[in-house]
Amino acid sequence: PIDATWVNNNTFYTADGTGGIAVYDVSAAGGPANASVQGLLSYTYAQALNQQTLYMAGVHGPIGELVCLDVSNSTPNLLGTLDYANETPSAVQVSGTTVFLGLANYLKVIDASNPASPVEIGSVAVPVSALALLGNDLFVGTTDGRLVVFDVTTPTAPNQLTSISVPVASSMAFSGSLLLVAAGDSGLLVYDISNPSTPTMQSQYMPSEGAAVWDVVVPVTGEAVLAADIDGIVILNLASPSNPQVLVQQQLPFLNPFPTPATVSGILPAFTLAYQNSLIYVGTNNAGIIFVYDASVPANPRLMAVNFVSPYALDVVSALTVGQNNIYADVISEQIQLDNTVPQNSIELYFPPTALSNATQITGDSGRKAGHRSRLERGSEGLTKNASAYERFGLVPQRKE
C-alpha cells in the first residue's frame, strides 16, 4: 500500500513494519511547535544551555565559531561570537561564565562573563571529539583515541591528571561516579571515575544488532538512554556497571511501513538525545524529525509526539537541547526554537509489541559497517534518501533550490 495510515475521529492507525499496527490518540492540541528559525551557522555540532544563555559550537564556512544566544525571550537574540579560522568545533561545556570549547586541534577555555564579547583565556593542544564536565574535572574524548582528564580548578591553566586509550567518543555523560562514553561503532563504554586520575573501564555494551551508539543521556542515576542509529533507542539499567541490563531496545517509527525488500529505507536512525521530566527527545540522522517518548516506565517508552523540524525531509538533527518550555534544535544550517509548553501531540495507546521493541534488520545487508565513522563524519553526511518521510504523515515536502 502507498498509504498506510487510517484516521478515525481523534485516533489514527499506522502500520509499523515488523511492529504491526500502532494506535495513536491525537485529541491533545499540543506538541513541539516551531517558534523561530535562524540561520547562524553552516552546521552546528553541539550546544550547552546555562540559565538564559545558549552556547552553540559549529562552523560558518571555513570558520569555527562559538555563538552566544540570549534565549530569555520568544526569539533567541544573538549576543556575540568567537571565531577560529580553519577549525571545526566538536563539543562545548559550560560552568558559570566559563566555556570549554572543543576544536579539531585544541581545547579552548573562554571567559563569557560578557557574552557579547567572549574572550579566550586558556588553550591546550588536544584534538577534541567530546567533552563532559563534572565539578572541576573535565573529561576530554579525543579524535586520536584517548580519554584525557583535566583539573580545571584554575580555568586559565588546565592541569592534566591522566590520559588513557579509548575508542573515539561521540558524546559522554555521567551517572553518579560512572562516566558513560558513546563511542560510535564501539558501542557504550562504562568507566568508574570515583578517582578521576584513574578511570577504570567496567564494561562495554553493544546493541543487539550491532548499531553505532551516537549519544547518551542519563534520566536518573543508574539508568542510561542511548541513541543507537537504526536500532533506535536503548534504555539500560546500570545498577551493576560491569553488566548493564537492557530494559528496552526499540526502533523509531518507520518512515515507510512497507519498505522495498533488501533495503533499510524504512528505518529512521536515532542520532541525538535530550531528556526532561520523564520525556526522551530523539533527533534523527535524516528526515529532520524529533520524536518524544514518555519514559516514566523505562521498560515501556511510549511515543508522545512527532515534529518535523526540517522542511526538506532530508536533514540531520545535529544538536538538541531542552529548556524550561522550549526545545533548541539544530538542523544543518538552521537553528530552530520550538515551543514545548505542551510536549505531546499524539499518545500511543498501546505499549509497543515485542516485534517493535527488538530491532531487527528487514532483509539484506544494512551496510552500516562500511568502515568506522565518527559522529562528526556521520552527522556531516549529505543523506539524500528517505524522502518518503512526509508521505507517511500526509505532508507535502519542499525542496531546496
C-alpha positions in Angstrom: 0.0 0.0 0.0 1.2 3.5 -0.7 -0.9 5.0 2.2 -0.5 3.0 5.4 -2.4 5.5 7.7 -6.0 5.3 8.7 -7.9 8.1 10.6 -11.0 7.8 12.8 -12.1 10.9 14.7 -9.2 11.6 17.2 -7.5 8.3 16.6 -5.2 7.3 13.8 -3.6 3.9 13.0 -0.3 3.2 11.2 1.3 0.1 10.0 4.8 0.0 11.7 6.5 -2.7 9.6 7.5 -5.6 11.8 5.8 -3.9 14.8 2.3 -4.4 13.5 -0.3 -1.7 13.9 0.2 1.3 16.2 -2.7 3.3 17.5 -2.5 7.0 18.5 -4.7 9.4 20.4 -4.4 12.8 18.7 -7.0 14.6 20.7 -4.3 16.7 22.5 -3.8 20.0 20.8 -0.1 20.3 21.5 3.3 19.0 20.7 6.5 20.9 19.9 5.7 23.7 17.5 8.2 25.8 15.6 8.5 29.2 17.2 11.5 30.7 15.4 14.2 29.8 12.8 17.5 31.4 12.3 20.5 30.7 10.0 23.5 31.5 12.1 25.9 28.6 11.3 26.5 26.3 8.4 26.4 23.3 10.7 26.1 23.0 14.5 27.9 20.2 16.3 27.0 20.8 19.9 25.0 23.1 22.3 25.1 23.9 26.0 22.4 25.8 27.9 23.3 27.8 31.0 20.3 29.7 32.5 19.2 32.1 29.7 22.2 31.8 27.5 22.6 29.1 24.8 26.1 28.4 23.6 26.5 26.8 20.1 29.6 25.2 18.7 29.7 25.0 14.9 31.1 26.2 11.6 30.3 29.1 9.4 32.0 28.2 6.1 35.7 27.5 6.9 35.5 29.3 10.3 34.8 27.5 13.6 32.6 29.6 15.9 31.3 29.8 19.4 27.9 31.5 19.2 26.2 33.0 22.3 22.4 33.5 22.2 20.1 35.1 24.7 17.1 32.8 24.9 15.2 34.7 27.6 12.6 36.0 25.0 10.4 34.3 22.5 13.0 34.6 19.8 16.7 33.9 20.5 18.9 37.0 20.3 22.5 36.8 19.1 24.8 38.3 21.7 28.3 37.6 20.4 30.6 35.1 18.7 34.2 34.0 18.9 35.8 32.7 15.7 38.6 30.2 15.0 39.7 30.1 11.4 40.2 26.6 9.8 39.0 24.8 12.9 35.9 22.6 13.5 34.3 22.8 16.9 33.0 19.4 18.2 31.8 20.0 21.7 31.0 22.6 24.3 30.6 22.6 28.1 29.8 25.5 30.4 30.5 26.2 34.1 29.1 29.6 35.2 30.6 32.1 32.8 33.4 29.8 31.7 33.0 27.9 28.4 35.1 24.9 27.4 35.1 24.6 23.6 36.5 21.6 21.8 38.1 22.1 18.4 39.7 19.8 15.9 43.2 20.6 17.3 42.7 22.4 20.6 40.7 22.7 23.8 39.9 26.3 24.3 38.8 28.0 27.6 36.7 31.1 27.2 35.5 33.8 29.5 31.9 34.5 28.6 31.1 36.8 31.5 30.3 39.3 28.8 28.6 37.0 26.2 28.6 39.9 23.7 32.4 39.7 23.6 33.7 36.3 24.7 37.4 36.1 25.3 39.8 33.2 25.2 41.7 32.7 28.5 43.3 29.3 28.0 44.3 26.8 25.4 45.6 23.2 25.3 46.7 21.4 22.2 44.4 18.3 22.1 42.1 17.1 19.3 38.7 17.1 20.9 35.8 14.8 19.9 33.7 15.1 23.1 33.6 16.9 26.4 32.0 16.2 29.8 32.4 18.4 32.9 31.9 17.2 36.5 32.7 19.8 39.1 36.3 20.8 38.4 37.1 17.7 36.4 36.9 18.0 32.6 36.8 14.7 30.6 38.0 15.1 27.1 37.5 12.5 24.4 40.0 12.9 21.5 39.9 12.1 17.8 43.2 10.1 18.2 41.5 7.7 20.6 42.2 8.9 24.1 40.4 10.0 27.2 42.2 12.9 28.8 41.2 14.2 32.2 42.0 17.8 33.3 41.6 19.6 36.6 40.1 22.9 35.6 40.0 24.5 39.1 42.2 27.2 37.5 40.5 27.5 34.1 43.3 29.6 32.6 45.7 26.7 33.2 44.0 23.2 32.9 46.1 20.6 34.7 46.2 17.2 33.0 45.5 14.4 35.5 45.7 11.4 33.2 45.4 10.1 29.6 44.2 6.6 28.7 43.4 4.9 25.4 39.7 4.6 24.4 37.8 4.4 21.2 36.8 7.8 19.7 33.9 9.3 21.8 30.8 10.7 20.2 29.4 12.1 23.4 29.8 11.5 27.2 27.6 11.7 30.2 27.8 11.0 34.0 25.8 8.6 36.2 27.0 9.1 39.7 30.6 8.0 39.8 30.3 6.5 36.3 31.4 8.1 33.0 29.4 6.8 30.0 31.1 7.1 26.7 29.0 6.8 23.5 31.7 5.6 21.1 30.0 5.0 17.8 30.8 1.6 16.3 32.4 0.6 19.7 29.1 0.9 21.5 28.8 2.3 25.0 31.8 2.2 27.4 31.3 2.4 31.1 34.1 3.8 33.3 34.4 4.1 37.1 35.7 7.7 37.8 35.4 7.7 41.5 39.1 8.6 41.3 39.3 10.9 38.2 43.0 10.3 37.9 42.5 6.6 37.3 39.4 5.9 35.2 38.7 2.2 35.2 36.7 0.5 32.5 33.8 -1.5 33.9 32.0 -2.8 30.7 31.3 -2.3 27.0 27.8 -2.6 25.7 26.8 -3.2 22.1 23.2 -3.0 20.9 21.9 -6.5 19.9 22.1 -5.7 16.2 25.5 -4.0 16.5 24.4 -0.5 15.6 26.6 2.5 16.4 25.9 4.4 19.6 26.0 8.2 18.9 24.6 9.8 22.0 23.9 9.0 25.7 21.8 10.8 28.3 21.1 9.9 32.0 17.4 10.3 33.1 18.2 9.2 36.7 21.3 7.8 38.3 21.6 4.1 37.4 19.9 4.4 34.0 21.1 5.4 30.6 19.4 6.1 27.3 21.3 5.5 24.1 20.8 6.8 20.5 21.7 3.6 18.7 21.4 4.6 15.0 19.0 2.2 13.1 18.5 0.2 16.3 16.6 3.2 17.7 16.7 4.0 21.5 18.1 1.6 24.1 17.4 2.1 27.8 19.9 0.4 30.2 19.9 -0.4 33.9 23.4 0.4 35.3 22.8 -1.0 38.8 25.7 -3.4 38.0 28.1 -1.3 36.0 30.1 -4.3 34.9 27.0 -5.9 33.4 24.5 -3.3 32.1 21.0 -4.8 31.7 18.7 -3.8 28.7 15.3 -2.6 29.8 14.2 -1.9 26.3 15.6 -1.6 22.8 13.1 0.0 20.4 13.4 1.2 16.9 12.0 4.6 15.9 8.8 4.6 13.9 9.4 3.6 10.2 9.5 6.3 7.5 7.8 3.8 5.2 5.9 1.0 6.9 6.3 -1.2 3.8 9.9 -0.7 2.6 11.3 -2.3 -0.6 12.7 -5.8 0.2 16.5 -5.9 0.8 16.6 -2.3 1.9 16.6 -0.3 5.2 14.8 2.7 3.6 12.0 2.4 6.2 14.3 2.8 9.3 15.0 6.1 10.9 18.3 6.3 12.8 18.5 7.8 16.3 21.3 10.3 16.5 20.8 13.0 19.2 19.1 12.9 22.6 17.8 15.2 25.3 15.8 14.4 28.5 13.4 16.4 30.7 10.6 15.4 33.1 10.4 11.8 32.1 10.4 12.6 28.4 13.1 11.5 26.0 13.6 13.7 22.9 15.2 11.9 20.0 16.6 13.7 16.9 17.1 11.6 13.7 20.1 11.3 11.5 18.0 12.1 8.4 14.5 13.3 7.6 14.8 16.1 10.2 12.4 14.7 12.8 12.2 14.9 16.6 10.3 12.1 18.4 9.3 12.5 22.0 8.8 9.4 24.3 7.3 9.1 27.7 9.8 7.1 29.7 8.1 7.2 33.1 8.0 3.4 32.8 11.6 2.9 31.5 10.9 -0.6 30.1 7.9 0.6 28.1 8.6 4.0 26.5 5.5 5.4 24.6 5.6 7.7 21.6 4.1 11.1 22.7 4.9 13.5 19.9 6.4 13.8 16.4 7.7 17.0 15.0 9.2 17.7 11.5 11.8 20.4 12.3 13.2 20.4 8.7 11.1 21.5 5.7 13.2 19.3 3.4 12.8 15.8 4.8 16.5 15.0 4.3 18.4 16.7 7.2 20.3 15.7 10.3 19.1 16.9 13.8 22.7 17.5 14.8 22.1 19.1 18.3 19.2 19.1 20.7 18.7 20.9 24.0 15.6 21.2 26.1 14.9 24.3 28.2 12.1 25.0 30.5 9.4 25.5 27.9 11.4 25.4 24.7 13.4 23.0 22.6 16.5 24.2 20.7 17.3 22.1 17.7 20.0 22.4 15.0 19.2 21.1 11.6 22.1 21.6 9.1 22.2 25.4 8.7 19.1 26.3 10.7 18.8 26.9 14.4 15.2 26.2 15.4 13.4 27.1 18.6 10.3 25.1 19.4 7.5 26.0 21.8 7.3 22.9 24.1 4.7 24.2 26.6 2.5 21.2 25.8 5.0 18.4 24.8 2.7 15.8 23.5 0.7 15.9 20.2 0.0 12.2 20.0 -0.2 9.4 22.5 0.5 5.8 21.6 -2.4 4.0 23.3 -0.7 0.6 23.5 2.8 -0.3 24.5 5.0 -1.4 21.6 4.7 -5.1 20.8 7.7 -7.3 21.2 8.4 -7.2 17.4 8.8 -3.4 17.5 10.8 -3.4 20.8 13.5 -5.7 19.4 15.3 -4.1 16.5 15.8 -6.4 13.6 17.1 -5.9 10.1 14.4 -6.1 7.5 16.3 -8.1 4.8 19.7 -7.9 3.2 22.8 -6.1 4.3 22.2 -2.8 6.0 25.7 -1.6 5.1 26.1 0.2 8.4 29.5 -1.2 9.0 31.1 0.4 5.9 34.2 1.4 7.9 34.4 3.2 11.2 32.9 6.7 11.2 32.9 9.2 13.9 29.8 11.1 14.9 31.2 14.2 13.2 31.5 12.3 10.0 28.1 10.7 10.3 26.4 14.0 11.2 28.0 15.8 8.2 26.9 13.2 5.6 24.7 14.6 2.9 22.0 11.9 3.2 19.6 12.1 0.3 17.3 9.1 0.9 14.1 8.7 2.9 12.2 11.5 1.0 9.1 9.5 1.8 9.1 10.8 5.4 6.3 13.3 4.7 4.3 10.8 2.8 3.6 8.8 5.9 2.2 11.8 7.7 0.3 13.2 4.8 2.5 16.3 4.3 4.0 17.7 1.1 7.8 18.1 1.2 9.6 21.2 0.0 12.9 21.0 -1.8 16.0 23.2 -1.5 16.6 25.1 -4.7 
